[in-house]
Amino acid sequence: MPPAVNALDHLVLTVADMDATAAFYGRVLGMKAETFTAADGSTRHALTFGRQKINLHPARSPFAPHAARPLPGTADLCLLSDDPAEDWQARLAGLGIEVEEGPVIRTGATGPIVSLYIRDPDGNLIEIATPAAS
């Protein structure tokens, strides 16, 4: 059998403003901002949640290697939560975060999900999804 991947370790977001991004993901989604030293000795920034992380690269000087066109606002992420969509709606409303769409039923990697769509400071589309009732 040929080799195959089985999980996502991290992904990279290219961001215009590191502080604004970290503040948004922490305040709205409960992620933790982290600074770490990469293997090459450079200082990097990430958002951690569960067993995953999102590395943040500054748009004005992205770390190499990087995507062919590393630009802020080009991502579309689906993040999973065990909390009901109604709780998320209330939280987002309380924070003044506009829900662009939802709640709507979508098909996730493991089955039906209920999704709400919002935008981060760079305009990335963020889907907050919870398992749909069976």
N, C-alpha and C positions, 0 to 999 in steps of 0.2 A: 504494500500500500504506500502511495507517495506521502510525503510530509504534508501536514495541514495545520492551519492555525486554529486555536480554540478559545481565545479570549481577546479582549481589548485592554491593553495596559494603560495607555493614555492617548489623548489626542491633543492637537495644538490649535489654539486660537491666536490669530494675529490681531492685536488690539491697538487702538489709537491712544488710549489712556489707561495705563496699568492700574492706577489707583481707583479710577472710576469703575473699571471692570471688576476688580477685587471687591470693592464696596458693594456693588450691585449683586454679585453672585453670593456674597456673604449675607447681606441683609434680606434679599428676596428668597434665595434658595437654600440658605443654611450651609453653604460651602465654607471651608476654612482656607484662608490665604496662607501660603507657605513660601518661604524663600529658601533656596537650597543651592549648594555648590555642585555644579555639573562636573562630569569626569574631566573636562578640559580646563577646570579651574574657574570658569565664569560663574557669576551669580545669576540665578534664574528664578522665575516666579511661577507658581502653580496654584491651582484651586484643588483641594482634595475633598472627597466625599465617598463614604463607603470604602471600597477597596480600589477606587479609581482616582484618576487625577486628570486635570486639564492643564497642560503647560501653556503659559502665556508668553507670546513673543511680541516685542515692540514693533509696530509697523515701520517705524523709521529705520530700524536696524535689526531685521529678523536674523535669528541664529541659523547658520548653515549646518547641514543642508536643510532646505525648506521647500515648500510647495512651489510650483512653477510661477505662480502669481500670488504671493502672500498678501492678502488685503483684508482690512477690517470689514466686517459685515457680510462675509461670503459663506458663513456656516449655517447649517440647519441641523439642530441637535434635538434628540428626543431623550429626556431624562425621566427615569422611573421613580415613583413614590408609592409607598404603601398607604398614604393618607388619601381619603376620598376627595374627589374633584370639588365637592362643595366646600370642604375645608380650605382648599387652595383658592377657590373663588373668593372666599371671605378674606383670606390673608392678602391676596393681591389687591382687592378693593381697599382694604385697610391701609395698604402701602401706597395707594394711588397708582398702581401699575395697571395699564390698560390691557384687557384681554382682547387680542386681535380676532380670535375665533375660539369657539367652544363654550361649553363642553360638547365634544363630538366623539362618536365612536370611530376608532381607527383599528387597523390590524397591526399589532406589534410583532416582535420576533417570536414570541411564544403564545400569541393568541390575541383576543380582542382587548383593547384598552380604551379608556376614556381620556381624551386629550384637551388641554387648554394651550393656546398659543400666545406667547408674549415676545417682546423684543428686548434685547440687552442694549447697553449704551452704544454699541457699534452698529446696531440694526440686525444682528444675527437673529434668526428665528429660533426661539426656544420653545419646545413642546414639553409640557409637564404632563406625564401620563400615569394613570393608575389602572390597575387591572379592572376590567369590566365585570360586573356581576354576572355570574353564569346562570 
